[in-house]
């Protein structure tokens, strides 16, 4: 037995960004990973810019 939608009802596909923004676990992951990656890259750039001691 399968349910069928009424004749006037269409299947609406939820946009990708709405699915991402509606998922709290993806938002948590993005909120932790992006700042961590940027701070690591920033730290590496700062270390590379330190002049070599003579």
Residue pairs with C-beta under 8 A, 6 or more apart in sequence:
5 11
20 26
20 27
21 27
